[in-house]
Amino acid sequence: MAEDIKVPDIGEYSNVDVIEIMVQPGDTVAAEDSLIALETDKATMEIPAPKAGVVKAVTVKEGDKVSEGDVILSLEAEGSSAEAAPAETAVPAEASSSAPASSSGAPQVVNVPDIGEYSDVEVIEVLIKPGDELQEEASMVTLETDKATMDIPAPFAGTVAEVKLQEGDKVSQGDLIAMMTPAGASPAAAPEPVAEKAAPAPAPEKTAPAAAPQATPAVTGGKAHASPAMRRLARELGVSELATVPATGRKGCITEEDLKQFVKGIVQSAQSGGGAGLGLLPDPVVDFAKFGDIETQPLPRIKKISGDNLARNWVRVPHITFFEDADITELEAFRKGKKAAAEKAGVKLTPVPFIVKAVAKALSEFPNVNSSLSADGASQVFKQYVHVGVAVDTPKGLMVPVIRDADQKGIYDIARDLMEYSTQAREGKLKPESMQGGCFTISSLGGIGTKYFAPIVNMPEAAILGVSKADMKPIYDGNGGFTPRLMLPLSLSADHRVIDGAEAGKFIVTVAQYLSDIKELVL
């Protein structure tokens, strides 16, 4: 008897597009074979067969919208057809008992959870394989962004039925990681014992099983299949018609490389016509080997990603940079005097917590500096919280953990947060949520010894503070003499669309005043 196969639990999604039908009436499928492909606003997913059998009818078509519980096809389990077991002949007990009574043991979809604002993140290690039994929270795959490395945990205990990605893949929130059978659920029937014990059902209308899906060659036209991350990238690159992009991804999906090659072709075409677009000359192509020995190495991945972000921020944000010196003579004396007490409290008291506190107090007084411009540039978002990001140098590059509610914390509390985040960042264990929600960023190069620098605003924030190395300088005392004072160089880069010059100047002066007056700072 044919059984209706329904859309299983696909999370919070409903009215999901059917983008591909992978079977047709008469096809023989094994348990876990893909039946149809669905596309949400977050990911593309395939619905597997809960058991082995013969497809009798397909009740959906490409373009339909389905939700959990909708019937997609009817499937006759192997060994249960009238031809295989005539009405007057009882089906062997072994065959009937091998088919599951319900789909409660069907593998469940495991998707990439919320990983913050990151998308198109590279899979650097797959930690599971089919048949593995996992405990809840056990690591499944490792992802690497330009800021951190993170493990994705199993959302529940169970057995891995199928792994849907591999090292080198790029994923975003909602993308499929694996299929897992929850612990304690009745496993789906294995098709082999049924096939051995039940007489095969003839299928005269079918001469051969359906071919396994093959990698789709480059295709153009028709409906464009692309993940949300690729659609967002297309918008950023100015590609308005995705259907015109040749797709080389699995099942005709557009990949990042497809988009880059497409845009590259357009740019090259424009350049050959005299530098269209922004009217810029093309990048110079130089054969450096003509002038001497050279060595060419691929640009490190983190530099590529960071470079793209920095280039966007530099081009999109009209920067204005101000410079100021803060007299931290008293602050340093206070800090050194509290160093022993801080160590007893388990805190390493560096100048940075004081800078974070000074910035937090100033942000509370300057709402524009603590705001962000909306993506469409039509509105301004004023934040009722003060979260300060601090750039941390690690072997893999700069990471920016965020000190939350810095305006409400004391110096020791900020120092503890910084110690914890710095350790996690250097060990590659900094979680994505620890780098989200920043209102303002501090980039300190004091340990390197720079005098001043112009940092690039970290969109969508409106400003960033650069901190250089403090030096003793002779400062006029107003009585005809000079006094040695410890001066800290500060640089403030601001988004001129949000912050005008007068306000930017007042902000950096306010930060410097708080650093110069330790009593005002700690109260």
C-alpha positions as CSV (number, residue, x, y, z in Angstrom):
1,M,0.0,0.0,0.0
2,A,1.3,3.4,-0.9
3,E,2.0,5.9,1.9
4,D,1.9,9.6,1.8
5,I,5.3,11.2,2.3
6,K,5.0,14.6,4.0
7,V,7.4,17.6,4.5
8,P,9.2,16.9,7.8
9,D,10.1,19.4,10.5
10,I,12.0,22.2,8.7
11,G,12.2,24.6,11.6
12,E,10.2,27.8,11.7
13,Y,9.9,28.0,7.9
14,S,6.6,27.8,6.1
15,N,5.4,28.4,2.5
16,V,8.9,27.3,1.3
17,D,9.6,27.2,-2.5
18,V,10.0,23.9,-4.2
19,I,12.9,24.5,-6.5
20,E,13.6,21.0,-7.8
21,I,11.8,17.6,-8.1
22,M,14.4,14.8,-8.0
23,V,12.1,11.8,-8.6
24,Q,9.2,10.8,-10.8
25,P,6.6,8.0,-10.7
26,G,8.1,4.6,-11.0
27,D,11.5,5.6,-9.5
28,T,12.9,3.2,-6.9
29,V,14.5,5.1,-4.0
30,A,16.5,4.0,-1.0
31,A,16.1,5.4,2.5
32,E,17.7,8.9,2.7
33,D,17.6,9.5,-1.1
34,S,16.7,13.1,-1.9
35,L,13.1,13.6,-3.1
36,I,12.8,17.3,-3.6
37,A,14.8,20.5,-2.9
38,L,13.4,23.5,-1.0
39,E,14.7,27.0,-0.8
40,T,14.0,29.3,2.1
41,D,15.3,32.8,2.6
42,K,18.2,31.4,4.5
43,A,19.2,28.1,2.8
44,T,18.6,25.4,0.2
45,M,17.6,22.0,1.7
46,E,16.8,18.6,0.4
47,I,14.0,16.4,1.7
48,P,15.1,12.8,2.1
49,A,13.0,9.6,1.7
50,P,12.1,8.2,5.1
51,K,12.2,4.7,3.8
52,A,13.0,2.6,0.7
53,G,10.3,2.1,-1.9
54,V,8.8,2.9,-5.3
55,V,7.4,6.4,-6.1
56,K,3.8,6.0,-7.1
57,A,2.8,9.7,-7.5
58,V,4.4,13.1,-7.0
59,T,1.9,15.7,-5.7
60,V,4.0,18.8,-6.0
61,K,5.8,20.6,-8.8
62,E,8.6,23.2,-9.1
63,G,7.4,26.6,-8.0
64,D,4.9,25.2,-5.4
65,K,5.1,26.4,-1.8
66,V,5.0,23.9,1.0
67,S,5.1,23.8,4.8
68,E,5.6,21.1,7.4
69,G,3.1,18.3,7.0
70,D,2.2,18.9,3.3
71,V,2.1,15.8,1.2
72,I,4.9,15.7,-1.5
73,L,4.4,12.2,-2.9
74,S,3.1,8.7,-2.3
75,L,5.6,6.0,-1.8
76,E,5.1,2.2,-1.8
77,A,7.5,0.5,0.6
78,E,9.6,-2.3,-0.8
79,G,7.9,-5.7,-0.2
80,S,4.4,-4.2,0.4
81,S,3.1,-4.1,-3.2
82,A,0.3,-6.3,-4.4
83,E,2.6,-7.8,-7.0
84,A,5.3,-8.6,-4.5
85,A,2.8,-10.2,-2.0
86,P,-0.5,-11.3,-3.4
87,A,-3.6,-10.7,-1.3
88,E,-4.0,-14.4,-0.5
89,T,-0.4,-14.7,0.6
90,A,0.7,-13.2,3.9
91,V,3.7,-10.9,3.9
92,P,6.5,-12.5,5.8
93,A,6.7,-11.3,9.4
94,E,10.3,-10.2,9.0
95,A,9.5,-8.0,6.1
96,S,6.6,-6.3,7.7
97,S,8.4,-5.7,11.0
98,S,11.4,-4.1,9.2
99,A,9.5,-1.1,8.0
100,P,9.0,1.6,10.6
101,A,5.5,2.1,11.9
102,S,5.9,5.9,11.8
103,S,8.4,8.5,10.7
104,S,9.3,9.3,14.3
105,G,12.8,7.9,13.6
106,A,13.3,9.9,10.5
107,P,16.5,11.9,10.5
108,Q,16.1,15.5,11.4
109,V,17.7,18.5,9.7
110,V,20.6,20.2,11.5
111,N,21.3,23.7,10.2
112,V,23.9,26.3,10.8
113,P,22.6,28.3,13.9
114,D,22.8,32.1,14.4
115,I,26.4,33.0,13.9
116,G,25.9,36.8,14.1
117,E,26.3,39.0,11.2
118,Y,28.7,36.6,9.4
119,S,27.8,34.9,6.1
120,D,29.6,32.8,3.6
121,V,31.9,31.4,6.3
122,E,34.4,28.8,5.4
123,V,34.2,25.2,6.8
124,I,37.8,24.4,7.9
125,E,37.1,21.1,9.6
126,V,34.3,18.5,9.5
127,L,34.3,16.6,12.9
128,I,31.6,14.0,12.2
129,K,30.9,11.2,9.7
130,P,27.8,9.1,9.1
131,G,27.2,6.6,11.9
132,D,28.8,8.8,14.6
133,E,26.8,9.0,17.9
134,L,26.9,12.5,19.3
135,Q,25.9,14.0,22.6
136,E,24.1,17.2,22.7
137,E,26.5,20.2,22.3
138,A,29.2,17.9,20.8
139,S,31.2,19.8,18.0
140,M,30.1,19.0,14.5
141,V,32.0,21.3,12.2
142,T,34.5,24.2,12.7
143,L,34.0,27.5,10.9
144,E,36.5,30.3,10.4
145,T,35.6,33.9,9.8
146,D,38.0,36.8,9.4
147,K,37.6,37.4,13.2
148,A,37.4,34.0,14.9
149,T,37.2,30.3,14.7
150,M,34.1,28.6,16.0
151,D,32.7,25.1,16.5
152,I,29.1,24.4,15.7
153,P,27.5,22.1,18.3
154,A,24.9,19.4,17.9
155,P,21.5,20.7,18.9
156,F,20.5,17.4,20.3
157,A,21.9,13.9,21.0
158,G,21.6,11.4,18.2
159,T,23.3,9.5,15.4
160,V,24.6,11.2,12.3
161,A,22.7,9.8,9.2
162,E,24.3,12.0,6.6
163,V,26.9,14.8,6.4
164,K,25.8,17.5,3.9
165,L,29.0,19.6,3.6
166,Q,32.8,19.2,3.4
167,E,35.9,21.2,4.2
168,G,36.3,24.2,2.0
169,D,32.5,24.8,1.7
170,K,31.1,28.2,2.6
171,V,28.0,28.4,4.8
172,S,25.7,31.0,6.3
173,Q,23.0,30.8,9.0
174,G,20.3,28.2,8.1
175,D,22.5,26.2,5.7
176,L,22.3,22.4,6.0
177,I,25.0,20.7,8.0
178,A,23.8,17.2,8.5
179,M,20.9,14.8,9.0
180,M,20.7,13.3,12.5
181,T,18.4,10.7,14.0
182,P,17.5,11.8,17.5
183,A,18.7,9.5,20.4
184,G,15.9,7.1,21.4
185,A,14.0,7.4,18.1
186,S,13.2,4.3,16.2
187,P,15.6,4.2,13.3
188,A,14.4,4.2,9.7
189,A,14.2,0.8,8.1
190,A,17.2,-0.4,6.2
191,P,16.2,-1.3,2.7
192,E,18.5,-4.3,2.2
193,P,16.7,-6.8,4.5
194,V,13.3,-5.9,3.0
195,A,14.6,-6.4,-0.6
196,E,16.0,-9.8,0.3
197,K,12.8,-11.1,1.9
198,A,10.2,-9.6,-0.3
199,A,9.5,-10.4,-3.9
200,P,10.5,-7.5,-6.2
201,A,7.6,-5.5,-7.6
202,P,7.7,-5.4,-11.4
203,A,7.6,-1.9,-12.9
204,P,7.1,-2.3,-16.7
205,E,6.9,1.4,-17.3
206,K,10.5,1.9,-15.9
207,T,13.5,0.4,-17.5
208,A,16.2,1.7,-15.2
209,P,16.5,3.5,-11.8
210,A,16.7,7.3,-11.9
211,A,20.2,8.5,-12.3
212,A,21.9,10.1,-9.3
213,P,21.9,13.9,-9.4
214,Q,25.0,15.2,-11.1
215,A,26.9,18.4,-10.6
216,T,25.3,21.1,-12.7
217,P,27.4,22.7,-15.4
218,A,27.4,26.4,-15.9
219,V,23.9,27.5,-16.7
220,T,22.3,30.8,-17.5
221,G,18.7,32.0,-17.6
222,G,15.5,30.8,-15.9
223,K,15.1,31.1,-12.2
224,A,18.2,31.9,-10.3
225,H,19.1,29.6,-7.4
226,A,21.3,31.4,-4.8
227,S,21.7,31.4,-1.0
228,P,20.8,34.5,1.0
229,A,24.5,35.2,1.4
230,M,25.0,35.1,-2.4
231,R,21.9,37.3,-3.0
232,R,23.3,39.8,-0.5
233,L,26.7,39.7,-2.2
234,A,25.1,40.2,-5.5
235,R,23.3,43.3,-4.3
236,E,26.6,44.7,-2.9
237,L,28.3,44.1,-6.2
238,G,25.4,45.7,-8.1
239,V,24.2,42.5,-9.9
240,S,20.5,43.1,-10.2
241,E,19.7,40.1,-12.5
242,L,20.9,36.9,-10.9
243,A,19.4,34.9,-13.8
244,T,22.1,36.3,-16.1
245,V,25.0,34.9,-13.9
246,P,26.4,31.6,-15.1
247,A,25.9,29.1,-12.2
248,T,28.4,26.3,-11.6
249,G,27.3,25.3,-8.1
250,R,25.6,22.1,-7.1
251,K,22.1,21.9,-8.6
252,G,22.6,25.1,-10.5
253,C,23.2,27.3,-7.5
254,I,25.2,30.5,-7.9
255,T,28.5,30.5,-6.0
256,E,30.7,33.4,-4.7
257,E,33.2,32.6,-7.5
258,D,30.4,32.7,-10.1
259,L,29.5,36.3,-9.0
260,K,33.1,37.4,-8.9
261,Q,33.8,36.1,-12.3
262,F,30.7,37.7,-13.7
263,V,31.5,41.1,-12.2
264,K,35.2,40.7,-13.2
265,G,34.1,40.2,-16.8
266,I,31.9,43.3,-16.8
267,V,34.7,45.4,-15.2
268,Q,37.3,44.1,-17.7
269,S,34.9,44.9,-20.5
270,A,34.4,48.4,-19.1
271,Q,38.1,49.0,-18.6
272,S,38.9,48.0,-22.2
273,G,36.5,50.7,-23.2
274,G,38.4,53.5,-21.4
275,G,37.8,52.9,-17.7
276,A,34.0,53.2,-17.3
277,G,32.2,52.9,-14.0
278,L,34.1,55.2,-11.6
279,G,36.2,56.6,-14.4
280,L,39.3,55.1,-12.8
281,L,42.3,53.8,-14.7
282,P,42.8,50.1,-14.6
283,D,45.2,48.6,-12.0
284,P,48.7,48.6,-13.5
285,V,49.9,45.1,-14.6
286,V,53.7,44.9,-14.2
287,D,56.0,42.1,-14.9
288,F,58.2,42.5,-11.9
289,A,60.4,39.6,-12.9
290,K,62.0,41.8,-15.6
291,F,63.7,43.8,-13.0
292,G,65.0,41.0,-10.8
293,D,64.2,37.9,-8.8
294,I,60.7,37.7,-7.3
295,E,58.7,35.3,-5.1
296,T,54.9,35.2,-5.4
297,Q,52.7,34.0,-2.5
298,P,48.9,33.8,-2.2
299,L,47.4,36.6,-0.1
300,P,46.4,35.1,3.3
301,R,42.7,34.4,3.6
302,I,42.2,36.8,6.6
303,K,43.9,39.6,4.7
304,K,41.6,39.0,1.7
305,I,38.5,39.2,3.9
306,S,39.7,42.1,6.0
307,G,40.8,43.9,2.9
308,D,37.4,43.7,1.3
309,N,35.8,45.1,4.4
310,L,38.3,47.9,4.8
311,A,38.1,48.8,1.1
312,R,34.3,49.0,1.4
313,N,34.5,51.1,4.6
314,W,37.1,53.5,3.2
315,V,35.1,54.0,0.0
316,R,31.6,54.2,1.5
317,V,32.4,56.3,4.6
318,P,33.5,60.0,4.1
319,H,36.2,60.0,6.8
320,I,37.2,63.0,8.9
321,T,40.1,62.5,11.4
322,F,41.0,64.6,14.5
323,F,44.1,64.4,16.6
324,E,44.5,65.3,20.3
325,D,46.9,64.6,23.2
326,A,45.7,63.5,26.6
327,D,47.7,64.3,29.7
328,I,47.7,60.9,31.5
329,T,50.4,61.8,34.1
330,E,48.1,61.4,37.1
331,L,46.3,58.5,35.5
332,E,49.5,56.5,35.2
333,A,50.5,57.3,38.8
334,F,47.1,56.1,40.0
335,R,47.3,53.0,37.9
336,K,50.8,52.0,39.1
337,G,49.7,52.7,42.7
338,K,46.8,50.3,42.3
339,K,48.7,47.6,40.4
340,A,49.5,45.4,43.5
341,A,45.9,45.6,44.7
342,A,44.6,44.8,41.2
343,E,46.8,41.7,41.0
344,K,45.5,40.5,44.4
345,A,42.0,40.9,42.9
346,G,43.1,38.8,39.9
347,V,43.1,41.8,37.5
348,K,45.8,43.0,35.2
349,L,45.4,46.8,35.3
350,T,46.7,48.3,31.9
351,P,45.9,51.7,30.5
352,V,43.2,50.2,28.2
353,P,40.4,49.8,30.8
354,F,40.8,53.5,31.6
355,I,40.5,54.4,27.9
356,V,37.4,52.2,27.5
357,K,35.8,54.0,30.6
358,A,36.7,57.4,29.2
359,V,35.2,56.6,25.8
360,A,32.1,55.1,27.4
361,K,31.4,58.2,29.5
362,A,31.9,60.4,26.4
363,L,29.6,58.3,24.3
364,S,26.8,58.8,26.9
365,E,27.2,62.5,26.3
366,F,27.3,62.5,22.5
367,P,24.3,60.5,21.0
368,N,25.4,61.1,17.4
369,V,28.8,59.4,18.0
370,N,26.9,56.5,19.6
371,S,24.6,56.1,16.6
372,S,24.6,54.3,13.2
373,L,23.4,55.3,9.8
374,S,20.9,52.8,8.4
375,A,22.0,50.7,5.4
376,D,19.9,52.7,3.0
377,G,21.2,56.0,4.4
378,A,17.7,57.2,5.1
379,S,17.6,57.1,8.9
380,Q,19.8,57.3,12.0
381,V,19.7,54.7,14.7
382,F,20.4,56.0,18.2
383,K,21.4,53.3,20.7
384,Q,20.3,53.4,24.3
385,Y,23.3,51.3,25.3
386,V,27.1,51.8,25.3
387,H,29.0,48.7,24.0
388,V,32.7,49.4,23.3
389,G,34.8,47.2,21.0
390,V,38.5,46.8,21.6
391,A,40.8,45.6,18.8
392,V,43.0,42.6,20.0
393,D,46.0,41.4,18.0
394,T,46.2,37.6,17.6
395,P,48.3,35.2,15.5
396,K,45.4,35.1,13.0
397,G,44.9,38.8,12.8
398,L,42.9,41.5,14.6
399,M,39.7,40.6,16.5
400,V,37.3,43.0,18.1
401,P,35.6,41.7,21.3
402,V,32.9,44.0,22.7
403,I,32.7,45.2,26.3
404,R,29.0,45.5,26.9
405,D,27.5,48.3,29.0
406,A,30.9,49.8,29.5
407,D,29.4,53.0,30.9
408,Q,27.9,51.0,33.8
409,K,31.0,49.1,34.7
410,G,34.0,49.9,37.0
411,I,37.6,49.8,35.9
412,Y,38.2,46.4,37.5
413,D,35.1,44.9,35.7
414,I,36.3,46.3,32.4
415,A,39.8,44.9,33.0
416,R,38.4,41.4,33.8
417,D,36.3,41.5,30.6
418,L,39.4,42.5,28.6
419,M,41.5,39.7,30.1
420,E,38.9,37.1,29.4
421,Y,38.3,38.2,25.8
422,S,42.0,38.6,25.0
423,T,42.7,35.1,26.2
424,Q,39.8,33.7,24.1
425,A,40.9,35.6,21.0
426,R,44.5,34.5,21.2
427,E,43.3,30.8,21.6
428,G,40.8,31.1,18.8
429,K,37.9,30.5,21.2
430,L,36.2,33.9,21.0
431,K,32.5,33.4,20.3
432,P,30.7,35.3,17.6
433,E,28.3,36.9,20.1
434,S,31.3,38.4,21.9
435,M,32.1,40.4,18.8
436,Q,28.6,41.7,18.1
437,G,26.7,44.8,19.0
438,G,29.6,47.3,19.2
439,C,28.8,51.0,19.2
440,F,32.4,52.3,18.9
441,T,35.8,50.7,18.4
442,I,39.2,51.5,20.1
443,S,42.3,50.5,18.2
444,S,45.5,50.8,20.3
445,L,48.9,50.7,18.7
446,G,50.7,52.0,21.8
447,G,52.8,48.9,22.2
448,I,54.2,49.3,18.7
449,G,55.3,52.8,19.2
450,T,53.4,54.9,16.6
451,K,52.8,58.6,17.1
452,Y,49.5,59.1,15.3
453,F,47.5,57.2,12.7
454,A,44.1,57.6,11.0
455,P,42.0,54.4,11.7
456,I,39.3,53.4,9.3
457,V,35.7,53.5,10.7
458,N,34.3,50.0,11.4
459,M,30.8,50.1,9.6
460,P,28.1,50.4,10.7
461,E,29.7,52.3,13.6
462,A,30.1,56.0,13.2
463,A,33.5,56.5,14.7
464,I,36.7,54.8,15.9
465,L,39.5,55.9,18.3
466,G,43.2,55.3,17.5
467,V,45.5,55.2,20.5
468,S,49.3,55.6,20.1
469,K,52.4,55.4,22.3
470,A,52.5,57.8,25.3
471,D,55.6,60.0,25.6
472,M,57.0,62.5,28.1
473,K,56.8,66.0,26.7
474,P,57.6,69.5,28.1
475,I,54.3,71.2,28.6
476,Y,54.2,75.0,29.3
477,D,53.0,75.6,32.9
478,G,51.7,79.1,32.4
479,N,54.4,80.7,34.6
480,G,57.2,80.9,32.1
481,G,58.4,77.3,32.7
482,F,57.9,73.8,31.3
483,T,56.9,70.7,33.2
484,P,57.4,67.1,32.0
485,R,54.0,65.5,31.4
486,L,53.1,62.0,30.0
487,M,51.0,62.7,26.9
488,L,48.9,60.1,25.1
489,P,48.3,60.7,21.3
490,L,44.7,60.1,20.3
491,S,43.2,59.9,16.8
492,L,39.5,60.0,16.1
493,S,38.1,59.0,12.7
494,A,34.4,59.7,12.2
495,D,31.7,59.2,9.6
496,H,31.1,62.8,8.4
497,R,27.6,61.9,7.2
498,V,26.6,61.4,10.9
499,I,29.1,63.5,12.9
500,D,30.1,67.0,11.9
501,G,33.5,68.4,12.5
502,A,32.6,70.5,15.6
503,E,31.0,67.5,17.3
504,A,33.9,65.2,16.5
505,G,36.3,67.8,17.9
506,K,34.3,68.1,21.1
507,F,34.1,64.4,21.5
508,I,37.9,63.7,21.3
509,V,38.6,66.7,23.6
510,T,36.1,65.3,26.1
511,V,37.8,61.8,26.0
512,A,41.1,63.5,26.6
513,Q,39.8,65.5,29.5
514,Y,38.4,62.4,31.2
515,L,41.8,60.7,30.8
516,S,43.5,63.8,32.3
517,D,41.3,63.9,35.3
518,I,41.4,60.5,37.1
519,K,38.9,61.6,39.8
520,E,36.3,62.6,37.3
521,L,36.9,59.3,35.3
522,V,36.5,56.9,38.2
523,L,33.5,58.6,39.9
